[in-house]
Amino acid sequence: MKHVTGKSINIIFTKNSPGNFIFLYKDFIMKRLLPLVLLCLTGLLNSQITSNTSFEMWTNTGNYEEPSGGWTTLNKLRDLGSLNPVTVSKTTDSYSGTYAARLETKEITGFGTLIGGLLAAGIFDNNASPGQNVKLGQPYTERPLNFDVYYKYTSVNSDSAAFYLALTKWNSSTSSRDTIGEAFYTEYNTVSAYTQLNIPINYYSTDIPDTISVLFGSSAAAGDFQGQVGSTLFIDEFTLPNSAGINELLVNEVAIKTYPNPTSNELTISIDSDNAQQLIIYNITGKEVYNTNILKTESIDVSDWATGTYYISIKDGKGLVSSAKFVKN
């Protein structure tokens, strides 16, 4: 496990201009991850990541495979010309489960133009003007402690990989986005085995965000043409632990309902699954207070439980598939 306490990624983000969301991403991505001619983030379009934070789901487009569930890459440049490389691919070299995401820095055939492998939470808009195709962000209203991910990295000639997360909120008074919190890290060394990276989120206000944006890059300085062909970043099991240290999914793979919520006496948990799953409930301190197998519905007497917030995790053989929380009055 690698716990980061505040490494810079060769770029300074400050809270002095927290609303400057577009500038932040132009600076970070355009100067550090991709050639200027390929990417210009001038807009924010909300999409939604599903449970594909473990990168098990991929869509075959015919020319390449693309991670499903709200992730986007620069693979779609391949649709604009066969000389453009596929820089993000599905790999069975995973930390857990069957697949992971593999990002590799490559060159446009015959031109020598560097393209860093980019994996971002958002969409690639084919109808946008050239250089304005990638749109970042999806709805999110939590305040996690860390930005956690399993990764390994092959650095060619001292190349570096980039990791970035931003939590933002629309400010109607200024007609711009305030940066509520962010986390960033650069890996300068080769990491040969999967390692869990724990990046603390630095919060600039007590506000609740409305949007989350996530980005991974195989060459942090590709925009300065300083990346190295062959630098390869593997990404798997991206999670966002809450204040109790419990991982929560952005969107659940298995639908879950809790009712009544809040409750004083009995809580009913219902899941949309034909397979038995493990149900675990944690209190606000992260202590496990309930553990059982659940097929469809579980009713629990919580009348003698302490008041407060509780976290629900539903797991299968591969890991977390649903998360929720309820309040005991």
C-alpha positions as a printed Julia matrix, in Angstrom:
329×3 Matrix{Float64}:
   0.0     0.0     0.0
   1.28    3.44   -0.91
  -0.16    6.32    1.1
   0.38    9.73   -0.45
   0.6    12.77    1.79
   0.75   15.46   -0.83
   3.08   14.84   -3.76
   2.78   17.39   -6.52
   2.24   16.43  -10.13
   4.51   19.15  -11.48
   1.6    21.54  -11.49
   0.25   23.71   -8.7
  -3.47   23.66   -7.86
  -4.52   26.2    -5.26
  -7.76   27.12   -3.56
  -7.32   30.74   -4.6
  -9.33   30.08   -7.74
 -11.55   27.12   -6.78
 -14.19   27.94   -9.37
 -11.83   27.74  -12.31
 -12.76   24.19  -13.28
 -12.17   24.57  -17.0
  -8.77   26.21  -16.57
  -7.73   23.53  -14.11
  -8.39   20.77  -16.59
  -6.92   22.63  -19.53
  -3.75   23.16  -17.55
  -3.51   19.64  -16.2
  -4.53   17.67  -19.26
  -3.46   19.84  -22.13
  -0.04   20.61  -20.73
   0.64   17.37  -18.92
  -1.2    14.51  -20.51
  -1.86   15.08  -24.19
  -0.65   17.06  -27.17
  -2.41   20.39  -27.42
  -3.72   19.54  -30.85
  -5.69   16.58  -29.52
  -7.49   17.71  -26.4
  -9.06   20.91  -25.13
 -11.48   20.63  -22.26
 -13.86   23.52  -22.74
 -17.03   22.04  -21.31
 -18.49   19.81  -18.65
 -21.08   17.2   -19.53
 -22.49   15.06  -16.78
 -22.43   11.34  -17.42
 -22.48    8.54  -14.91
 -20.0     5.87  -13.97
 -21.65    2.55  -13.2
 -20.13   -0.14  -11.02
 -17.36   -0.49  -13.61
 -14.79    0.92  -11.21
 -13.14   -2.52  -11.38
 -13.05   -2.34  -15.21
 -14.75   -5.69  -15.76
 -17.14   -4.35  -18.43
 -15.96   -3.42  -21.95
 -17.72   -2.61  -25.21
 -16.37   -3.82  -28.55
 -16.73   -1.02  -31.11
 -15.24   -3.0   -33.97
 -11.97   -1.03  -34.06
 -11.17   -1.38  -30.34
 -12.69   -2.13  -26.94
 -13.79    0.72  -24.7
 -14.44    0.56  -20.93
 -18.16    0.75  -20.27
 -20.08    2.74  -17.73
 -19.1     6.36  -18.15
 -15.38    6.01  -18.85
 -13.87    7.52  -21.98
 -10.48    7.32  -23.69
  -8.69    8.67  -26.74
  -9.29    5.38  -28.52
 -12.05    7.09  -30.43
  -9.4     8.99  -32.35
  -9.0     5.67  -34.16
 -12.45    6.25  -35.68
 -11.07    9.44  -37.24
  -8.12    7.69  -38.87
  -6.49    4.26  -38.89
  -3.06    5.79  -38.16
  -4.24    6.9   -34.69
  -3.25    4.32  -32.05
  -5.4     2.54  -29.48
  -3.89    3.68  -26.18
  -6.28    2.06  -23.66
  -7.11   -1.63  -23.76
  -8.63   -4.44  -21.73
  -6.12   -6.74  -20.07
  -6.35   -9.96  -18.09
  -3.33   -8.79  -16.08
  -5.57   -7.59  -13.27
  -5.3    -7.11   -9.52
  -8.64   -8.85   -8.94
 -11.5   -10.08  -11.06
 -10.95  -10.87  -14.74
  -9.91   -7.58  -16.32
  -8.13   -4.29  -15.7
  -7.44   -1.2   -17.83
  -4.08   -0.9   -19.61
  -2.9     2.59  -20.68
   0.09    2.9   -22.98
   1.82    5.93  -24.48
   2.14    5.58  -28.26
   2.83    7.59  -31.42
   0.65    8.35  -34.42
   2.02    6.09  -37.16
   4.24    7.98  -39.57
   3.99   11.3   -37.74
   5.8    10.69  -34.44
   3.13   12.66  -32.53
   2.94   11.39  -28.97
  -0.39   10.32  -27.49
  -0.46    9.43  -23.8
  -2.85    6.76  -22.63
  -5.8     8.61  -21.07
  -8.64    7.11  -19.03
 -11.21    9.63  -17.81
 -14.65    9.66  -16.26
 -16.77   11.26  -18.96
 -17.59   10.95  -22.63
 -15.96   11.51  -26.01
 -18.26   13.76  -28.05
 -17.87   12.92  -31.73
 -19.98   15.93  -32.68
 -17.8    18.45  -30.88
 -15.27   20.6   -32.69
 -11.81   19.04  -33.03
  -9.88   19.45  -29.81
 -13.06   19.76  -27.73
 -14.13   16.13  -27.7
 -13.51   14.98  -24.14
 -16.12   15.99  -21.57
 -15.52   15.2   -17.91
 -17.68   14.72  -14.84
 -20.7    12.9   -13.42
 -23.14   13.53  -10.56
 -21.72   12.81   -7.12
 -22.73   14.14   -3.69
 -20.41   12.5    -1.18
 -17.21   13.66    0.58
 -14.88   10.63    0.54
 -11.62   10.62    2.48
  -9.37    9.13   -0.17
  -9.0     8.45   -3.86
  -7.92    4.78   -3.84
  -6.83    2.63   -6.76
  -4.68   -0.41   -7.47
  -2.06    0.21  -10.14
   1.3    -0.8   -11.55
   3.48    1.15  -13.92
   6.31    0.66  -16.38
   8.25    3.91  -16.68
  10.33    4.25  -19.86
  13.33    6.59  -19.53
  12.06    8.16  -16.27
   8.58    8.89  -17.61
   5.79    9.51  -15.06
   2.11    8.57  -14.67
  -0.62   10.9   -13.44
  -3.65   10.34  -11.16
  -6.24   13.06  -10.56
  -9.66   13.55   -8.97
 -11.75   16.7    -8.55
 -14.97   17.28   -6.61
 -16.79   20.38   -7.78
 -20.05   22.27   -7.28
 -21.85   24.68   -9.54
 -21.93   28.22   -8.13
 -24.96   30.02   -9.5
 -23.73   33.37   -8.18
 -20.53   33.25  -10.21
 -21.83   30.98  -13.01
 -18.77   28.79  -12.55
 -17.64   25.69  -10.7
 -16.12   25.79   -7.24
 -13.51   23.15   -6.5
 -14.65   21.51   -3.26
 -11.79   19.06   -3.07
  -9.11   17.39   -5.16
  -6.49   14.66   -5.04
  -3.49   14.21   -7.3
  -0.34   12.15   -7.56
   2.49   11.48   -9.98
   4.34    8.17  -10.13
   7.93    8.63  -11.3
   9.15    5.06  -10.86
   8.43    1.64  -12.26
   6.05   -0.26   -9.99
   6.24   -3.88  -11.07
   3.5    -5.36   -8.85
   0.0    -4.08   -8.21
   0.07   -1.56   -5.37
  -2.82    0.18   -3.67
  -2.5     3.93   -3.93
  -4.27    5.97   -1.23
  -4.43    9.63   -2.21
  -5.96   11.89    0.48
  -8.54   14.33   -0.85
  -7.69   17.91    0.04
 -10.91   19.79    0.82
 -11.13   23.55    0.36
 -14.64   24.03    1.78
 -17.32   22.23    3.79
 -19.75   22.24    0.86
 -21.23   19.06   -0.6
 -20.07   18.56   -4.21
 -22.43   17.85   -7.07
 -19.89   16.46   -9.56
 -16.86   14.19   -9.58
 -14.17   13.98  -12.26
 -11.46   11.32  -12.42
  -8.45   10.98  -14.7
  -5.53    8.58  -15.19
  -2.63    9.14  -17.61
   0.31    6.96  -18.68
   2.56    9.98  -19.41
   2.03   13.03  -17.21
   4.03   15.34  -19.49
   2.76   14.19  -22.88
   1.41   17.66  -23.56
   4.99   18.95  -23.42
   6.06   16.13  -25.79
   8.12   14.69  -22.93
   6.34   11.38  -22.56
   7.98    8.14  -23.58
   6.57    5.61  -26.02
   5.94    2.34  -24.19
   5.24    3.79  -20.76
   2.37    1.66  -19.5
  -0.06    2.16  -16.61
  -2.39   -0.57  -15.31
  -5.51    0.53  -13.39
  -7.88   -1.65  -11.33
 -10.27   -1.44   -8.37
 -10.89    2.3    -8.07
 -12.74    3.11   -4.81
 -13.67    6.11   -2.66
 -13.6     5.25    1.09
 -15.9     7.36    3.25
 -15.27    8.83    6.71
 -15.82    5.41    8.29
 -13.23    3.84    6.01
 -15.95    1.95    4.1
 -15.73    1.8     0.33
 -18.77    3.07   -1.55
 -19.57    2.61   -5.22
 -20.47    5.56   -7.4
 -23.34    3.54   -8.86
 -24.39    0.08   -7.74
 -24.05   -3.03   -9.88
 -26.88   -4.7    -7.96
 -29.88   -2.47   -7.19
 -30.53   -2.08   -3.47
 -33.44   -0.61   -1.51
 -33.59    0.2     2.22
 -36.86    1.02    3.94
 -38.01    2.72    6.01
 -35.04    5.06    6.03
 -34.62    6.6     8.6
 -35.93    3.85   10.86
 -36.42    3.32   14.58
 -37.33   -0.36   14.79
 -37.06   -2.57   11.72
 -35.02   -2.1     8.56
 -35.75   -4.0     5.36
 -33.01   -4.41    2.78
 -34.0    -5.6    -0.68
 -31.61   -6.41   -3.53
 -32.29   -7.18   -7.16
 -30.28  -10.38   -7.5
 -31.0   -14.05   -8.01
 -27.75  -15.04   -6.35
 -27.02  -15.07   -2.65
 -24.84  -12.14   -1.64
 -23.02  -11.21    1.54
 -24.65   -8.41    3.51
 -22.43   -6.44    5.9
 -23.43   -3.41    7.96
 -20.91   -1.04    9.6
 -21.49    1.73   12.11
 -20.14    5.27   11.76
 -16.76    4.24   13.17
 -16.35    1.47   10.59
 -17.03   -1.38   13.05
 -18.89   -4.35   11.6
 -22.23   -4.76   13.41
 -24.09   -7.21   11.17
 -23.06   -9.92    8.69
 -25.23  -12.46    6.89
 -26.07  -13.89    3.47
 -28.96  -12.31    1.6
 -30.87  -13.68   -1.39
 -33.57  -11.11   -2.04
 -34.78   -9.47    1.16
 -33.54   -9.2     4.73
 -35.48   -7.66    7.62
 -33.4    -6.61   10.62
 -34.5    -5.54   14.09
 -32.44   -2.44   14.83
 -34.52   -1.17   17.74
 -31.65   -1.57   20.2
 -28.97   -0.2    17.86
 -27.36    3.14   18.69
 -28.7     6.13   16.81
 -26.64    7.36   13.89
 -25.61    6.56   10.33
 -24.86    3.0     9.21
 -23.2     1.79    6.01
 -24.38   -1.23    4.02
 -22.11   -3.29    1.77
 -23.3    -6.05   -0.55
 -20.53   -8.33   -1.81
 -20.21  -11.29   -4.11
 -17.25  -13.55   -4.83
 -15.48  -10.78   -6.76
 -16.02   -7.97   -4.26
 -18.3    -5.03   -3.59
 -21.37   -4.88   -5.87
 -23.64   -2.49   -3.94
 -23.39    0.06   -1.17
 -25.95    2.14    0.72
 -26.51    3.79    4.05
 -29.37    4.3     6.48
 -30.07    6.34    9.57
 -31.22    4.84   12.86
 -33.36    7.28   14.87
